[in-house]
Amino acid sequence: MFSSVVFPALVLASLVSAKQCVNTTVPVTISARTGIFNIAVPQTNLDAITFAQNLTQQGRNFTNDVLTGYATTSGTYDISTEFCMPDSSSSTMPTVQVLTHGIGFDKTYWDLSYDNFNYSYVDVATEAGYCTLNYDRLGLGNSSHISDSQDTLDELQAFLEVQSLAALTMMLRNGTLPGTNGTSFSKVVHVGHSFGSAQTYALVDMYPTISDGIVLTGFSMNSSFTGFFVAGSNFMQANSNQPLRFGNISGAVIETVLDMVSLTDLTAGFDFGSIVPGQNLPNGYLVSSNEGANQYLFLLPGFFDPNILTVAELTKQPVTTGELLTLGSASPMNNFAGPVLVLTGSNDVPYCGGNCLATGNPSLASIPAAVAMSFPNVGVSNFTAYIQPNTAHGINLHYNATGAYDVIQTFLASKGLASS
């Protein structure tokens, strides 16, 4: 069962850099086929490690082993969104980019405020004339959360999240998305990162005409290395790893504990009521263990600001057991026929094993280049695989992130997908 984060429909409108942004909570009513898995939801940190050991065992498809059937999951869920547009634009046919984040992040991955927004993808896209919609994936951030441990396995799975992405997209198409002034977008492109790319891939396979073009960042179709990501995460229960964020600890509880050990004099005058209560996530929400795990998963040493790793650790987001079991459930052949850009860091761990150029095949330029074979309806001129140098999986957190952003805007414009 999900619980909704309580926010007013229109949270705020802000002007940052050269963009205008509106934060809105959008209800979506969706339905999807979900897997029934014959395993217990991990209840302790050691259970989480056992789950990871099973998931990463060589020669074993653990998802298939524990899958016993399918169910239909339906409901109405709240999705937290940020819609941004250029501060000034003469466009009469704006293009909107729908941005889907991956595991370990929320919608701020696309609009990082760190270092005065110098890492913001949204800033670059809006400066190029695009509108953007970035959102917290279902179950994370300020979107609806799972409230029952069992549902971290049974309900929050990849294809339910794909349906929320489809619902947001159709609202953009028909002009019903709150915060967009009723604008109906005739040109919609989708940009994903990692698990967000996998969901974008699944979206256009299920609905081939829903998008005018897709960009899959931090992505390949090679699943040989996803075990590195799972093992490297050293998963822990989110509510024990960061109890102030993901547990049920409130300011009143902290004040009571300090009073019990006679330390309240040290915090005299502090307003404990100002502490935002934790999300009270149940067991089954898992998170990477520490800063070291985060570096291994997302960052290439020597090519990122050490302080941004600290920010990533403080703001990291969890993943559910159901998501991990359905991570690789997309079809190997995609029905989409529009432009496709795959942009992956040269040293991406989960999709390239740390070296995207080590293909073992002289005729294959990179591991992500093989994604072309999954798009039989996409012509050679409409497919590009680009390897971002000196970059690992978390592209947006590296010094040269804006170089990758420019590659994306250039690709979209070359395919006639820029705002006009």
C-alpha positions in Angstrom: 0.0 0.0 0.0 1.2 3.5 -0.8 1.0 6.6 1.4 0.9 10.0 -0.2 3.3 12.8 0.8 1.1 15.7 1.8 1.9 18.7 -0.5 -0.5 21.3 -1.9 -1.1 20.8 -5.7 1.0 23.9 -6.5 4.0 24.1 -4.2 5.9 27.0 -5.6 7.0 28.9 -8.6 10.7 29.9 -8.8 13.0 31.8 -11.0 16.5 30.3 -11.0 19.1 31.2 -13.6 17.3 31.7 -16.9 14.4 29.4 -16.2 11.0 29.5 -14.6 10.0 26.5 -12.7 6.8 25.2 -11.1 6.8 22.4 -8.6 3.5 20.4 -8.6 2.1 17.2 -7.2 0.3 15.3 -10.0 -2.1 12.5 -9.2 -2.0 9.6 -11.8 -4.3 6.7 -12.0 -2.5 3.7 -13.5 -2.5 0.0 -13.8 0.3 -2.5 -14.7 1.1 -6.2 -14.7 3.4 -7.0 -11.7 5.3 -10.1 -10.8 4.5 -12.4 -7.9 7.7 -13.4 -6.2 8.1 -16.3 -3.8 10.6 -14.7 -1.4 10.5 -13.0 1.9 11.1 -9.2 2.0 14.5 -8.5 3.6 13.9 -7.3 7.1 17.5 -6.8 8.3 20.7 -5.5 6.9 22.0 -9.1 6.6 18.8 -10.1 4.8 19.6 -7.3 2.3 23.0 -8.8 1.8 21.6 -12.3 1.3 19.1 -10.9 -1.2 22.0 -9.3 -3.1 24.0 -12.5 -3.0 21.1 -14.4 -4.6 20.6 -11.7 -7.2 24.2 -11.6 -8.3 24.9 -15.4 -8.4 26.7 -16.3 -11.7 24.7 -18.4 -14.1 21.5 -17.9 -12.2 18.4 -15.9 -13.1 17.1 -15.2 -9.6 14.1 -13.2 -10.8 13.0 -16.1 -13.0 13.6 -18.6 -10.2 11.4 -16.9 -7.7 8.7 -15.7 -10.1 5.5 -17.7 -9.6 3.0 -15.7 -11.6 1.6 -12.3 -12.3 -1.0 -9.9 -10.9 -2.5 -6.6 -11.9 -1.7 -3.6 -9.7 -3.9 -0.5 -10.0 -4.2 2.7 -8.0 -4.0 6.4 -7.9 -0.6 7.8 -6.9 0.9 11.2 -6.4 4.0 12.1 -8.5 6.1 15.1 -7.5 7.2 17.1 -10.6 9.2 20.1 -11.5 8.2 21.7 -14.8 10.6 24.4 -16.1 10.6 26.7 -19.1 13.0 29.3 -20.5 12.7 32.6 -18.8 12.1 34.2 -22.2 11.2 32.5 -25.4 9.6 33.3 -28.7 8.8 29.7 -29.4 5.3 28.9 -30.7 5.9 25.1 -30.7 8.0 24.3 -27.7 9.6 20.9 -27.2 9.4 19.4 -23.7 12.0 16.9 -22.4 10.7 14.4 -19.9 13.6 13.5 -17.5 13.6 10.2 -15.6 16.2 9.7 -12.9 17.9 6.4 -12.0 18.5 4.4 -8.8 20.2 6.4 -6.0 18.7 9.7 -7.0 15.6 11.8 -7.2 14.4 14.5 -9.6 17.2 16.8 -8.4 19.7 14.7 -10.4 18.6 16.8 -13.4 18.6 20.1 -11.6 21.4 20.0 -9.1 21.6 23.2 -7.0 25.2 22.4 -6.0 27.8 25.0 -7.0 25.1 27.5 -8.0 23.4 25.1 -10.4 26.6 24.7 -12.5 25.7 21.0 -12.8 22.1 21.5 -13.8 20.9 19.7 -16.9 17.7 21.7 -16.7 19.6 24.9 -17.0 21.3 23.8 -20.1 18.2 22.5 -21.7 16.1 25.6 -21.0 18.9 27.8 -22.2 18.6 25.9 -25.4 14.9 26.7 -25.6 13.4 23.5 -24.3 10.8 23.0 -21.6 11.6 20.2 -19.1 9.6 18.0 -16.8 11.7 16.1 -14.2 9.9 14.1 -11.5 10.4 11.8 -8.5 9.8 8.3 -9.7 6.9 6.5 -8.0 7.8 5.5 -4.4 10.7 8.0 -4.0 11.4 11.6 -3.0 8.2 13.6 -2.6 6.1 11.1 -4.7 3.8 8.5 -3.1 5.7 6.1 -0.9 5.2 2.4 0.0 3.8 2.1 3.5 3.8 -1.7 3.8 7.0 -3.8 3.7 5.4 -6.6 1.6 4.5 -4.0 -1.1 8.1 -3.1 -1.6 8.2 -6.4 -3.3 4.7 -6.9 -4.7 3.7 -3.3 -5.8 6.6 -1.0 -6.6 8.0 -2.7 -9.7 9.4 -1.3 -13.0 6.3 -1.6 -15.1 4.1 0.3 -12.7 6.6 3.1 -12.8 6.6 3.0 -16.6 2.8 3.5 -16.5 3.3 6.6 -14.4 5.7 8.0 -17.0 3.2 7.2 -19.7 0.5 9.1 -17.7 2.7 12.2 -17.3 3.6 12.1 -21.0 0.0 12.0 -22.1 -0.9 14.9 -19.8 1.8 16.9 -21.6 0.5 15.8 -25.0 -3.1 16.8 -24.2 -2.4 19.9 -22.1 -3.8 18.7 -18.8 -0.5 18.6 -16.8 -0.9 21.0 -13.8 1.6 23.9 -13.9 1.9 24.1 -17.7 -0.8 26.7 -18.4 -2.7 24.2 -20.4 0.0 23.9 -23.0 -0.4 20.9 -25.4 3.1 19.8 -26.5 3.3 18.3 -30.0 6.9 17.5 -29.6 7.9 15.3 -26.5 11.3 13.7 -26.0 12.3 11.5 -23.2 15.7 11.5 -21.5 16.6 8.9 -18.9 19.4 7.9 -16.7 20.2 4.3 -15.7 17.0 2.7 -14.4 15.3 5.8 -15.8 16.7 4.9 -19.2 15.5 1.4 -18.8 12.0 2.8 -18.1 12.2 5.1 -21.1 13.2 2.1 -23.2 10.3 0.1 -22.0 7.9 3.1 -22.4 8.6 3.5 -26.2 8.5 -0.3 -26.7 5.0 -0.4 -25.2 3.9 2.9 -26.8 6.0 3.4 -29.9 4.4 6.8 -30.9 4.4 8.3 -27.4 7.8 10.0 -27.9 9.4 11.9 -30.7 12.9 10.9 -29.6 14.7 9.3 -26.7 18.1 9.8 -25.0 19.3 6.9 -22.9 22.1 8.0 -20.6 24.1 5.7 -18.3 22.8 2.7 -20.4 23.6 -0.3 -22.5 21.8 -3.6 -23.2 24.6 -5.6 -21.7 23.4 -7.1 -18.4 26.6 -8.8 -17.6 27.7 -6.1 -15.2 24.6 -5.2 -13.2 25.8 -7.6 -10.5 28.7 -5.2 -9.9 26.2 -2.5 -9.1 24.2 -4.7 -6.7 27.2 -6.0 -4.9 29.0 -2.6 -4.9 26.0 -1.0 -3.2 26.5 -3.1 -0.1 22.8 -2.6 0.5 21.3 -1.7 3.9 17.8 -1.0 5.1 17.2 2.7 4.3 15.5 3.3 7.6 18.5 2.2 9.5 21.2 3.7 7.2 19.8 7.2 7.4 17.1 7.1 10.2 16.6 10.9 10.2 15.6 10.8 6.6 14.1 7.4 6.0 13.1 6.3 9.6 10.4 7.5 11.9 12.5 9.8 14.1 11.1 13.2 14.7 12.4 16.3 16.4 10.4 15.5 19.5 12.0 12.1 19.7 15.5 13.6 19.4 14.7 16.2 22.1 13.4 13.5 24.4 16.6 11.3 24.0 18.8 14.3 24.6 16.8 15.2 27.8 17.2 11.6 29.0 21.0 11.9 28.9 21.0 15.5 30.2 22.3 17.1 27.0 19.5 19.5 26.3 21.6 22.4 27.7 23.9 22.0 24.7 21.0 22.7 22.4 19.2 25.4 24.3 17.2 27.6 22.0 17.1 25.1 19.2 13.7 24.5 17.7 13.3 20.7 17.5 9.9 21.2 15.9 11.8 22.5 12.8 13.3 19.1 12.1 11.4 17.5 9.2 10.1 14.1 10.3 11.6 11.1 8.5 9.7 9.3 5.7 9.1 6.2 7.9 9.9 3.9 5.1 9.3 0.2 5.8 11.9 -2.6 5.5 12.4 -3.5 1.8 13.6 0.0 0.9 17.3 -0.6 0.4 20.1 2.0 0.0 23.8 2.0 -0.7 25.8 1.7 2.5 28.1 4.7 2.5 30.1 7.3 0.6 32.6 4.7 -0.6 29.8 2.6 -2.2 28.5 5.8 -3.8 31.8 6.6 -5.4 32.2 3.0 -6.7 28.8 3.0 -8.2 28.7 6.5 -9.8 32.0 8.4 -9.9 35.4 8.2 -11.6 38.2 9.2 -9.2 40.0 12.4 -10.2 37.2 13.7 -12.4 34.7 14.9 -9.8 34.5 17.5 -7.0 34.9 15.6 -3.7 32.2 17.8 -2.2 29.7 16.6 -4.7 30.2 13.0 -3.4 29.2 14.3 0.1 26.1 15.9 -1.4 25.2 12.6 -3.2 25.6 10.7 0.0 23.4 13.1 2.0 20.7 13.1 -0.7 20.8 9.5 -1.9 17.6 7.7 -2.5 16.6 4.0 -2.0 15.5 1.2 -4.2 13.0 -1.5 -3.5 13.3 -5.3 -3.8 10.6 -5.3 -6.4 12.4 -2.7 -8.5 15.7 -4.7 -8.4 13.9 -8.0 -9.4 12.3 -6.3 -12.4 15.2 -4.1 -13.4 16.1 -6.2 -16.5 12.6 -7.1 -17.6 12.5 -5.0 -20.8 12.2 -6.7 -24.2 15.5 -7.2 -26.1 13.8 -5.9 -29.3 12.2 -2.5 -29.2 9.3 -1.3 -31.4 10.3 2.4 -31.4 11.3 3.9 -34.8 12.3 7.5 -33.8 15.7 9.0 -33.1 17.8 7.3 -30.4 20.9 8.6 -28.6 22.7 6.4 -26.1 25.2 8.4 -24.0 27.2 6.5 -21.4 30.3 7.4 -19.4 33.6 5.8 -20.5 34.0 4.1 -17.1 30.4 3.2 -16.4 30.3 0.2 -13.9 26.8 -1.3 -14.1 26.5 -1.1 -17.9 30.1 -1.4 -19.1 32.0 -3.1 -16.2 34.1 0.0 -15.9 35.3 0.2 -19.5 32.8 0.9 -22.3 35.4 0.5 -25.0 36.4 -3.0 -24.0 34.1 -4.8 -26.3 36.2 -7.8 -27.3 34.9 -7.2 -30.8 37.0 -5.1 -33.2 33.9 -4.3 -35.2 32.0 -2.9 -32.2 33.1 0.6 -31.2 31.7 0.4 -27.7 29.4 -1.6 -25.5 26.6 1.0 -25.7 26.9 0.9 -29.5 25.4 -2.6 -29.5 22.1 -1.0 -28.3 21.5 -0.3 -32.0 20.7 -4.0 -32.5 17.7 -3.6 -30.2 16.1 -1.0 -32.4 15.5 -2.7 -35.7 13.0 0.0 -36.8 15.6 2.8 -36.3 17.7 3.7 -39.3 21.4 4.1 -39.0 21.2 7.8 -39.4 18.8 8.1 -36.5 20.9 6.1 -34.0 24.0 7.5 -32.2 26.1 6.0 -29.4 28.3 8.5 -27.6 30.9 7.7 -25.0 31.5 10.6 -22.6 35.2 10.7 -21.6 36.5 10.6 -18.1 33.1 9.8 -16.7 31.5 7.0 -14.7 27.8 6.1 -14.2 26.7 9.3 -12.5 27.3 11.5 -15.6 25.7 14.6 -14.1 28.1 14.6 -11.1 31.3 14.9 -13.0 33.4 18.0 -13.9 32.6 17.6 -17.6 28.8 17.1 -17.2 27.8 20.1 -19.2 29.8 18.7 -22.2 27.5 15.7 -22.1 24.5 18.0 -21.9 25.6 19.8 -25.0 25.9 16.6 -26.9 22.3 15.8 -26.1 20.9 19.2 -27.1 22.9 19.0 -30.4 21.6 15.6 -31.2 18.0 16.6 -30.6 18.3 19.7 -32.7 19.9 17.7 -35.5 16.8 15.5 -35.6 14.4 18.4 -35.8 13.3 18.1 -32.2 14.3 21.6 -31.0 11.7 24.1 -29.9 10.4 26.2 -32.9 
